[in-house]
Amino acid sequence: MGKESLRQRSIIEPFKIKMVEPLRRHTREEREAVLKEAGYNLFLMRSNQVTFDFLTDSGTTAMSASQWAAMMIADESYAGSDSFFRFRDSVEELTGFRHVIPTHQGRAAERILFTHLVKPGSKVPSNNHFDTTRANIEQLGGEAVDLVIEQGKNPADRHPFKGNIDLAKLDAFCAANQGSIPLGMLTITNNTGGGQPVSLENIRGAAQIYRKYDIPFILDACRFAENSYFIKLREEGHGSRHVRSIAQEIFSLADGCTMSSKKDNLVNIGGFIALKHDRWVDSLRNLLILTEGFPTYGGLAARDLEAMAVGLQEVLDESYLDYRLAVSRYMGEGLNQLGIPTVQPAGGHAVYIDAKAFLPHIPSHEFPGQALAVELFREEGIRSCEIGSVMFGKNINGKFYPAAMELVRLAFPRRVYTQSHFDYIIEGMEQIVRRKNSMKGLKVVYDPPFLRHFTVRFETL
């Protein structure tokens, strides 16, 4: 494997700041009151109650001057908008996919695609499905099957491509279930497993297996640019390639993709389905018309399509990607130096704290990840996201099945925070380390049936 380059100088933000907004700061007592009011669920807080918002990197991007300028020329015609064709051409140039269906976000793309393909008893393999992908499959009666490599289940393992799918398991699974698999997937980067990349070799292998069993191969591509840059840095033989070339090869291996444009498309709203072949296109567009809008706007304003068209080009700027990966690496190393364990190596869009290792005295059924997320807010006003037994644990016939890992994700909005913000946060983390042994778990007092982490409520133990 290739090695990431070592630099003598700091990696600076590759942009100038032209607009600012106040950073809200509150007392500890005010934050404690907010926690109680929100049922210790950080999704249920108002944004003006938060100082550092690392809940998600989805839709939280600071858009560029070029994107804002493009929005001013938007054609808001209901049908046949020029803005759609500029957006379509940008997607097609990158992916090679001829059929582009805009949606208002990635979750809508998943719902439309799965509504057409997934039936009760269907099985959909991937490395790891993220929360909305899994929920959209399961509510249709299908099964979302995770086949990530074993190293991807161990937060401390430093395998450079922990997002890889286990090719031997995938082959065996497809052989045993071919008639029940309407599509096969791969998530790049692998968000559930710590924002970990998938190697180009592994993507090629998965594509070959799916072709062998005549199973359509669909990428969950919302962080395709970060994944492509990891390949350039870490995978032998790709160091001299431009990241755009790597991304184009990745897409060439698949039959299509779903995209949440709120990540590596660098916009605040939007998504799309893009397909190589036309066999599903009419049905998907009919579903789009029923629930999203006309096929040339798909639930979006034309100005959003313009911003997406520009963002798909900007995200492949290697100076931006160098900075983007450095942010996670810097924060991860800072936490590790304090004795806070994180998923190794650092992912592209976030740092994932290993709450199970950091708080071994809190059992999974008392949600150590959520307990730590609550403490991060209480101490520093940080809003983070639990990715553990709140999000993926299950109660079946009265028995609790915990998630494989108990993580807390600090997902970093693109082009929003500076190094001094991260230094300030790391300094405050020392207080959490000092009192970690006195931290207590939580119990659920309201438990919704789907995507429970969005609306579940807790009490402290």
SULUR-V512802 format. One line per field, one symbol per residue. ss: DSSP state (A for helix, B for strand, O for the rest). Layout:
ss=???
This chain:
ss=OOOOOOOOOOOOOOOOOOOOOOOOOOOAAAAAAAAAAOOOOAAAOOAAAOOBBOOOOOOOOOOOAAAAAAAOOOOOOOOOOAAAAAAAAAAAAAAOOOBBBBBOOAAAAAAAAAAAAOOOOOBBBBOOOOAAAAAAAAOOOOBBBBOBOAAAAOOOOOOOOOOOBOAAAAAAAAAAAAAAOOOBBBBOOBOOOOOBOOOAAAAAAAAAAAAAOOOOBBBBOOOAAAAAAAAAAAOOOOOOOOAAAAAAAAAAOOOBBBBBOOOOOOOOOOBBBBBOOOOOAAAAAAAAAAAOOOOOOOOOOAAAAAAAAAAAAAOOOAAAAAAAAAAAAAAAAAAAAOOOOBOOOOOOOBBBBBAAAAOOOOOAAAOAAAAAAAAAAAAAOBBOBBBOOOOOOBBBOOBBBOOOOOBBBBBOOOOOOOAAAAAAAAAAAAAAAAOAAAOOOBBBBBOOOOOAAAOOBBBBO
